[in-house]
């Protein structure tokens, strides 16, 4: 798997410009050790032998963390960010650092050090930001799993732009220790990015929980009641709010239909739910026709 993703980085990397630093030698050595562990019958974690990429705002020990700036082009991290360390402990293999806007503060991925990352589906379009390098790498098949970070839209927007999946978990779930900038720490979120919801769910199970450093992370996570043998999993007591059309801007009809179907499925599982929120903003007709994006 590691060989295949390194080959893919070599093949499409120059066109997409999603990676900043590729850890080829280190990754291959770890992959070989992972194979040996399986052959020896050693207990393995949920991401054993799975390569993952890391937004270049998160530290990987012994590797340059540029933060998208020429000011940090020679900055080498001493330790792993907590999220990186947790994926390592689960058997994951750091494969590459991915591009970002300078200091993560923009909704497109471009900086004076590495340049612009391109959307692998259309090189004339953006993969979003600030985790656009991650989204582009995953969408292009250079990585099966990645770590991004989010304040306002920085994992969800890029996931939308490239057709992958990302999660901005509730603050207090995943430590942001080892992420830069640290301020405003209470608003930063580290989020997993992948090509399936199942992979995201597995990653959240690995990443969630306190690390003793990030004071915003809750020490007791809610645990759903376990279903008895043969009992269908139900969501009794869970309250779900949802909104689609009208929302805060134009929404594609297919998106609205998908969200409504998900709400119906949750209601059928005994979750209580609230109706869509009332309209708070409507686009001008000319803006909608031009396909303008309003935030």
KADA-V417622 format. One record per residue. RES is the residue in one small letter. OMEGA is omega in radians with two decimals (999 if undefined). BURIAL is b if it has 9 or more other C-alpha atoms within 8 Angstrom, else e. Layout:
res->RES omega->OMEGA burial->BURIAL
res->RES omega->OMEGA burial->BURIAL
This chain:
res->x omega->3.14 burial->e
res->x omega->3.09 burial->b
res->x omega->-3.08 burial->e
res->x omega->-3.12 burial->e
res->x omega->3.05 burial->b
res->x omega->3.08 burial->b
res->x omega->3.14 burial->e
res->x omega->3.08 burial->b
res->x omega->3.13 burial->b
res->x omega->-3.06 burial->e
res->x omega->-3.02 burial->e
res->x omega->-3.10 burial->b
res->x omega->-3.12 burial->b
res->x omega->-3.13 burial->e
res->x omega->-3.04 burial->e
res->x omega->-3.14 burial->b
res->x omega->-3.11 burial->b
res->x omega->-3.06 burial->b
res->x omega->3.10 burial->b
res->x omega->-3.14 burial->b
res->x omega->3.11 burial->e
res->x omega->-3.04 burial->e
res->x omega->-2.98 burial->b
res->x omega->-3.07 burial->b
res->x omega->-3.14 burial->e
res->x omega->-3.11 burial->e
res->x omega->-3.14 burial->b
res->x omega->3.10 burial->b
res->x omega->3.12 burial->e
res->x omega->3.11 burial->b
res->x omega->3.10 burial->b
res->x omega->3.11 burial->e
res->x omega->3.11 burial->e
res->x omega->3.09 burial->b
res->x omega->-3.14 burial->b
res->x omega->3.13 burial->e
res->x omega->3.12 burial->b
res->x omega->-3.13 burial->b
res->x omega->-3.13 burial->e
res->x omega->3.13 burial->e
res->x omega->3.14 burial->e
res->x omega->3.07 burial->e
res->x omega->-3.07 burial->e
res->x omega->3.14 burial->b
res->x omega->-3.06 burial->e
res->x omega->3.11 burial->e
res->x omega->-3.10 burial->b
res->x omega->3.10 burial->b
res->x omega->-3.11 burial->b
res->x omega->3.10 burial->b
res->x omega->3.07 burial->b
res->x omega->3.12 burial->b
res->x omega->-2.98 burial->b
res->x omega->3.04 burial->b
res->x omega->-3.00 burial->b
res->x omega->2.92 burial->b
res->x omega->3.13 burial->b
res->x omega->-3.06 burial->b
res->x omega->2.92 burial->b
res->x omega->-3.02 burial->b
res->x omega->3.08 burial->b
res->x omega->-3.08 burial->e
res->x omega->3.11 burial->e
res->x omega->3.00 burial->b
res->x omega->-3.00 burial->b
res->x omega->-3.08 burial->b
res->x omega->3.11 burial->b
res->x omega->-3.02 burial->b
res->x omega->3.04 burial->b
res->x omega->3.12 burial->e
res->x omega->-3.06 burial->e
res->x omega->-3.07 burial->b
res->x omega->3.13 burial->b
res->x omega->-3.09 burial->e
res->x omega->-3.14 burial->e
res->x omega->-3.11 burial->b
res->x omega->3.10 burial->b
res->x omega->-3.06 burial->e
res->x omega->3.05 burial->b
res->x omega->2.85 burial->b
res->x omega->-3.09 burial->b
res->x omega->-3.11 burial->b
res->x omega->3.10 burial->b
res->x omega->-3.14 burial->b
res->x omega->-3.14 burial->b
res->x omega->3.10 burial->b
res->x omega->3.05 burial->b
res->x omega->-3.10 burial->b
res->x omega->3.10 burial->e
res->x omega->3.08 burial->b
res->x omega->-3.10 burial->b
res->x omega->-3.09 burial->b
res->x omega->3.08 burial->b
res->x omega->-3.02 burial->b
res->x omega->-3.09 burial->b
res->x omega->2.95 burial->b
res->x omega->-3.03 burial->b
res->x omega->-2.96 burial->b
res->x omega->-3.08 burial->b
res->x omega->2.97 burial->b
res->x omega->-3.10 burial->b
res->x omega->3.13 burial->b
res->x omega->3.11 burial->b
res->x omega->-3.01 burial->b
res->x omega->2.98 burial->e
res->x omega->-3.09 burial->b
res->x omega->2.94 burial->b
res->x omega->-3.06 burial->b
res->x omega->-3.12 burial->b
res->x omega->3.09 burial->b
res->x omega->-3.07 burial->b
res->x omega->-3.09 burial->b
res->x omega->-3.04 burial->e
res->x omega->-3.10 burial->b
res->x omega->-2.99 burial->e
res->x omega->2.99 burial->e
res->x omega->-3.09 burial->b
res->x omega->3.06 burial->b
res->x omega->-3.07 burial->b
res->x omega->3.10 burial->b
res->x omega->-3.13 burial->e
res->x omega->-3.04 burial->e
res->x omega->3.11 burial->b
res->x omega->-3.09 burial->e
res->x omega->-3.10 burial->e
res->x omega->2.98 burial->b
res->x omega->-3.13 burial->b
res->x omega->-3.14 burial->b
res->x omega->0.16 burial->b
res->x omega->3.13 burial->b
res->x omega->-3.08 burial->b
res->x omega->3.06 burial->b
res->x omega->3.09 burial->b
res->x omega->-3.09 burial->b
res->x omega->-3.13 burial->b
res->x omega->-3.13 burial->b
res->x omega->-3.12 burial->b
res->x omega->-3.14 burial->b
res->x omega->-3.12 burial->b
res->x omega->3.12 burial->b
res->x omega->3.11 burial->b
res->x omega->-3.10 burial->b
res->x omega->3.08 burial->b
res->x omega->-3.02 burial->b
res->x omega->3.14 burial->b
res->x omega->3.04 burial->b
res->x omega->3.04 burial->b
res->x omega->3.06 burial->b
res->x omega->-2.93 burial->b
res->x omega->2.91 burial->b
res->x omega->-3.09 burial->e
res->x omega->-3.09 burial->e
res->x omega->-2.81 burial->b
res->x omega->2.90 burial->b
res->x omega->-3.07 burial->b
res->x omega->3.11 burial->b
res->x omega->3.08 burial->b
res->x omega->3.10 burial->b
res->x omega->3.09 burial->b
res->x omega->-3.04 burial->b
res->x omega->-3.08 burial->b
res->x omega->3.07 burial->b
res->x omega->3.07 burial->e
res->x omega->-3.11 burial->b
res->x omega->3.08 burial->b
res->x omega->-3.13 burial->b
res->x omega->2.89 burial->b
res->x omega->-3.08 burial->b
res->x omega->3.06 burial->b
res->x omega->3.12 burial->e
res->x omega->-3.05 burial->b
res->x omega->3.09 burial->b
res->x omega->-3.03 burial->b
res->x omega->3.13 burial->b
res->x omega->3.07 burial->b
res->x omega->3.11 burial->b
res->x omega->-3.12 burial->b
res->x omega->3.06 burial->b
res->x omega->3.09 burial->b
res->x omega->0.07 burial->b
res->x omega->3.13 burial->e
res->x omega->-3.09 burial->e
res->x omega->-0.06 burial->e
res->x omega->-3.02 burial->e
res->x omega->-3.05 burial->e
res->x omega->-3.11 burial->e
res->x omega->3.13 burial->e
res->x omega->3.06 burial->b
res->x omega->2.93 burial->b
res->x omega->-3.07 burial->b
res->x omega->3.07 burial->b
res->x omega->3.12 burial->b
res->x omega->-3.08 burial->b
res->x omega->-3.14 burial->b
res->x omega->3.11 burial->b
res->x omega->3.08 burial->e
res->x omega->-3.14 burial->e
res->x omega->3.11 burial->e
res->x omega->3.12 burial->b
res->x omega->3.14 burial->b
res->x omega->3.11 burial->e
res->x omega->3.13 burial->b
res->x omega->3.13 burial->b
res->x omega->3.11 burial->b
res->x omega->3.11 burial->e
res->x omega->-2.96 burial->b
res->x omega->-3.03 burial->b
res->x omega->3.07 burial->b
res->x omega->-3.05 burial->b
res->x omega->3.07 burial->b
res->x omega->-3.13 burial->e
res->x omega->-3.12 burial->e
res->x omega->-3.11 burial->e
res->x omega->-3.06 burial->b
res->x omega->3.14 burial->e
res->x omega->-3.09 burial->e
res->x omega->-3.11 burial->b
res->x omega->-3.12 burial->b
res->x omega->3.12 burial->e
res->x omega->-3.14 burial->e
res->x omega->3.13 burial->e
res->x omega->-3.14 burial->e
res->x omega->-3.14 burial->e
res->x omega->3.11 burial->e
res->x omega->3.14 burial->e
res->x omega->3.12 burial->e
res->x omega->3.06 burial->b
res->x omega->-3.12 burial->e
res->x omega->3.12 burial->e
res->x omega->-3.13 burial->e
res->x omega->3.09 burial->e
res->x omega->3.14 burial->e
res->x omega->-3.11 burial->e
res->x omega->-3.06 burial->e
res->x omega->-3.11 burial->b
res->x omega->3.11 burial->e
res->x omega->3.12 burial->e
res->x omega->3.13 burial->e
res->x omega->-3.05 burial->e
res->x omega->3.01 burial->e
res->x omega->-3.12 burial->e
res->x omega->3.10 burial->b
res->x omega->3.03 burial->b
res->x omega->-3.14 burial->b
res->x omega->0.06 burial->e
res->x omega->3.12 burial->b
res->x omega->-3.10 burial->b
res->x omega->-3.14 burial->b
res->x omega->3.14 burial->b
res->x omega->3.14 burial->b
res->x omega->3.11 burial->b
res->x omega->-3.09 burial->e
res->x omega->3.11 burial->e
res->x omega->3.09 burial->e
res->x omega->3.13 burial->b
res->x omega->-3.14 burial->b
res->x omega->-3.14 burial->e
res->x omega->3.14 burial->e
res->x omega->3.13 burial->b
res->x omega->3.12 burial->b
res->x omega->3.10 burial->e
res->x omega->3.11 burial->e
res->x omega->3.11 burial->b
res->x omega->3.13 burial->e
res->x omega->3.11 burial->e
res->x omega->3.11 burial->b
res->x omega->3.12 burial->b
res->x omega->3.13 burial->e
res->x omega->3.04 burial->b
res->x omega->3.03 burial->b
res->x omega->3.02 burial->b
res->x omega->-3.05 burial->b
res->x omega->3.12 burial->b
res->x omega->-3.13 burial->e
res->x omega->3.11 burial->e
res->x omega->3.13 burial->b
res->x omega->3.08 burial->e
res->x omega->-3.13 burial->e
res->x omega->3.06 burial->e
res->x omega->3.14 burial->e
res->x omega->3.05 burial->e
res->x omega->-3.12 burial->b
res->x omega->2.97 burial->e
res->x omega->-3.10 burial->e
res->x omega->-3.09 burial->e
res->x omega->3.12 burial->e
res->x omega->-3.12 burial->b
res->x omega->-3.12 burial->b
res->x omega->3.12 burial->e
res->x omega->-3.13 burial->e
res->x omega->-3.10 burial->e
res->x omega->3.10 burial->e
res->x omega->-3.13 burial->e
res->x omega->3.09 burial->e
res->x omega->999 burial->e
